[in-house]
Amino acid sequence: MITAIVLIKTSVDRIPEIAESIAALDSVSEVFSVTGTYDLIAMVRVPRHDDLAEIIPGRISKIPGVEATDTHVAFRTYSQHDLEAAFAIGLES
């Protein structure tokens, strides 16, 4: 599975509506409303690299009120759950 982090600039007066539209798209697992340079961050998970073109410029960027996107593709995912599992290897309960 390929994960992309999409930073999104939007029309400020429509952030909640735009976030809901993005969250409703297939392959979008979460949308966060954030402070800073960008208004929203979307997590996109797809099986193939080519699918990113379908979802990001093909669908997210075409939602009315989306002004710009900046996409970052993850090389590797680390999470607290993964770290706990790694440290538990070889330990008996």
C-alpha positions as CSV (number, residue, x, y, z in Angstrom):
1,M,0.0,0.0,0.0
2,I,1.3,3.4,-0.9
3,T,0.7,6.3,1.5
4,A,0.6,10.0,0.4
5,I,0.4,12.9,2.7
6,V,-1.4,15.7,0.8
7,L,-1.1,19.3,2.1
8,I,-4.0,21.4,0.9
9,K,-4.7,25.1,0.7
10,T,-8.4,26.0,0.5
11,S,-10.9,28.8,0.5
12,V,-10.8,29.6,4.2
13,D,-14.5,30.2,4.4
14,R,-15.3,26.7,3.2
15,I,-12.8,24.5,5.1
16,P,-15.4,22.2,6.7
17,E,-17.3,21.5,3.5
18,I,-14.1,20.9,1.5
19,A,-12.7,18.6,4.2
20,E,-16.0,16.6,4.2
21,S,-15.8,16.3,0.3
22,I,-12.2,15.1,0.4
23,A,-12.9,12.7,3.3
24,A,-15.8,11.1,1.2
25,L,-13.4,10.1,-1.6
26,D,-12.3,6.5,-1.9
27,S,-8.6,6.1,-0.9
28,V,-8.7,9.0,1.5
29,S,-8.4,7.6,5.0
30,E,-8.3,10.8,7.1
31,V,-8.5,14.6,6.6
32,F,-7.1,16.9,9.3
33,S,-7.9,20.6,9.7
34,V,-4.6,22.2,10.7
35,T,-3.0,25.5,11.5
36,G,-0.1,26.9,9.5
37,T,0.6,27.4,5.8
38,Y,-2.0,24.8,4.8
39,D,-5.6,24.4,5.8
40,L,-6.0,20.6,5.5
41,I,-3.9,17.5,5.4
42,A,-5.3,14.4,3.8
43,M,-3.9,10.9,4.1
44,V,-4.3,9.0,0.8
45,R,-3.7,5.2,0.6
46,V,-3.6,3.4,-2.7
47,P,-2.4,0.0,-4.0
48,R,-0.5,1.4,-7.0
49,H,1.6,4.5,-7.5
50,D,-0.4,5.4,-10.7
51,D,-3.6,5.6,-8.5
52,L,-2.2,8.7,-6.9
53,A,-2.7,10.6,-10.2
54,E,-6.3,9.5,-10.2
55,I,-7.1,10.7,-6.7
56,I,-5.0,13.8,-6.1
57,P,-4.9,15.9,-9.3
58,G,-7.9,14.0,-10.7
59,R,-10.3,14.3,-7.8
60,I,-9.0,16.3,-4.8
61,S,-7.7,19.2,-6.8
62,K,-11.0,19.5,-8.7
63,I,-13.1,20.0,-5.6
64,P,-14.4,23.5,-5.6
65,G,-12.5,25.6,-3.1
66,V,-9.3,23.6,-3.3
67,E,-6.6,26.1,-4.3
68,A,-3.4,24.1,-4.2
69,T,-1.9,20.8,-3.1
70,D,1.5,19.7,-2.1
71,T,2.0,15.9,-2.1
72,H,4.5,13.9,-0.1
73,V,4.8,10.1,-0.7
74,A,5.9,8.0,2.3
75,F,8.8,5.7,1.9
76,R,8.2,3.9,5.1
77,T,5.6,4.1,7.9
78,Y,6.4,4.1,11.6
79,S,3.8,4.1,14.3
80,Q,3.6,3.5,18.1
81,H,1.9,0.2,17.3
82,D,4.7,-0.9,15.1
83,L,7.3,0.1,17.7
84,E,5.5,-1.9,20.4
85,A,5.4,-5.0,18.2
86,A,9.0,-4.7,17.3
87,F,10.1,-4.5,21.0
88,A,7.9,-7.4,21.9
89,I,9.6,-9.8,19.4
90,G,11.0,-12.7,21.4
91,L,9.4,-11.8,24.7
92,E,6.9,-14.2,26.3
93,S,3.8,-12.9,28.0
